[in-house]
Amino acid sequence: QVQLVESGGGLVQPGGSLRLSCAASGSIFSINVMGWYRQAPGKQRELVATITSGRGTNYADSVKGRFTISRDNVKNAYLQMNSLKPEDTAVYYCNYKARASIYWGQGTQVTVSS
């Protein structure tokens, strides 16, 4: 089992920045992929960004150039969000994938509004 705990969400004005953190614990495999997904009201959950244990990254087109995913080890991942827009408002979920297992965090709310 793997547990994921997100932090760093909140309310920010358009053009502002936030940094989300995800801490994984439990049975962590050294080779894994961690990522961030988001779900806005009335919409399906969508990919934001992923990062492999080798630090290869992948981004949704809507966040390229504004968001940066990073990690400092096999357990912790981060999402730096700059130039935030109202359409970035959503619950952001941390995701962990290794072998045949997928785990999700509880989500953290990000609201971009003036």
C-alpha positions as CSV (number, residue, x, y, z in Angstrom):
1,Q,0.0,0.0,0.0
2,V,1.0,3.6,-0.7
3,Q,-0.3,6.7,0.9
4,L,-0.2,10.1,-0.7
5,V,-0.6,13.4,1.1
6,E,-0.9,16.6,-0.9
7,S,-0.5,20.1,0.4
8,G,-0.1,23.7,-0.9
9,G,-3.5,24.4,-2.4
10,G,-5.5,27.6,-1.7
11,L,-6.9,30.8,-3.2
12,V,-4.8,32.9,-5.5
13,Q,-5.5,35.8,-7.8
14,P,-5.1,35.4,-11.6
15,G,-1.5,35.7,-12.5
16,G,-0.3,34.4,-9.1
17,S,1.6,31.3,-8.2
18,L,1.2,28.3,-6.0
19,R,3.4,25.3,-5.2
20,L,1.8,21.9,-4.5
21,S,3.6,19.1,-2.7
22,C,3.0,15.4,-2.6
23,A,4.6,13.1,-0.1
24,A,4.3,9.3,-0.6
25,S,4.8,6.8,2.1
26,G,4.4,3.0,2.5
27,S,5.7,0.4,0.0
28,I,7.5,2.7,-2.5
29,F,9.2,1.2,-5.5
30,S,12.3,3.0,-6.7
31,I,11.1,2.9,-10.2
32,N,7.8,4.8,-10.4
33,V,5.9,7.6,-12.0
34,M,4.3,10.4,-10.0
35,G,2.0,13.0,-11.4
36,W,-0.7,15.6,-10.9
37,Y,-4.2,15.4,-12.2
38,R,-7.1,17.9,-11.7
39,Q,-10.8,17.8,-11.8
40,A,-13.0,20.9,-12.1
41,P,-16.7,20.9,-11.2
42,G,-18.7,19.1,-13.9
43,K,-15.6,17.9,-15.7
44,Q,-13.6,14.7,-16.0
45,R,-10.3,14.3,-14.2
46,E,-7.5,15.3,-16.5
47,L,-3.7,14.9,-16.6
48,V,-1.7,18.0,-15.6
49,A,1.8,16.6,-15.5
50,T,3.8,13.5,-14.7
51,I,7.5,12.8,-13.8
52,T,9.3,9.5,-13.8
53,S,11.8,8.3,-11.3
54,G,14.4,9.2,-14.0
55,R,12.9,12.7,-14.0
56,G,11.4,12.5,-17.5
57,T,8.4,14.8,-17.6
58,N,5.1,15.2,-19.5
59,Y,2.7,18.1,-19.5
60,A,-0.8,18.9,-20.7
61,D,-0.7,21.5,-23.4
62,S,-2.8,23.8,-21.3
63,V,-0.1,24.1,-18.7
64,K,3.1,24.0,-20.7
65,G,5.3,27.0,-20.0
66,R,3.4,27.8,-16.8
67,F,3.6,24.7,-14.6
68,T,6.7,22.8,-13.6
69,I,6.7,19.3,-12.1
70,S,9.7,18.2,-10.1
71,R,10.8,15.6,-7.5
72,D,13.6,15.4,-5.0
73,N,13.6,11.6,-4.5
74,V,11.4,8.6,-5.2
75,K,8.8,9.7,-2.6
76,N,8.2,13.5,-3.0
77,A,6.9,15.4,-6.0
78,Y,6.0,19.0,-6.5
79,L,4.0,21.2,-8.9
80,Q,5.1,24.8,-9.3
81,M,2.2,26.7,-10.8
82,N,2.8,30.2,-12.2
83,S,0.7,32.6,-14.2
84,L,-2.4,30.9,-12.9
85,K,-5.7,31.4,-14.7
86,P,-9.3,31.1,-13.5
87,E,-9.6,28.0,-15.7
88,D,-6.9,26.3,-13.5
89,T,-9.4,26.2,-10.7
90,A,-9.9,22.5,-9.7
91,V,-9.2,19.9,-7.1
92,Y,-5.6,18.7,-7.8
93,Y,-4.8,15.1,-7.1
94,C,-1.4,13.5,-6.7
95,N,-0.9,10.1,-8.4
96,Y,1.6,7.3,-8.0
97,K,2.1,4.5,-10.4
98,A,4.5,1.5,-10.0
99,R,4.3,-1.9,-11.6
100,A,0.6,-2.7,-11.8
101,S,-0.5,-0.4,-8.9
102,I,-2.0,3.1,-9.0
103,Y,-2.7,5.3,-6.0
104,W,-4.4,8.6,-5.5
105,G,-4.1,11.3,-2.9
106,Q,-7.2,12.9,-1.3
107,G,-6.9,16.1,-3.4
108,T,-6.2,19.7,-2.7
109,Q,-8.4,22.6,-3.8
110,V,-6.8,25.3,-6.0
111,T,-9.0,28.3,-6.7
112,V,-7.9,31.1,-9.0
113,S,-10.1,34.2,-8.6
114,S,-10.0,37.9,-8.1
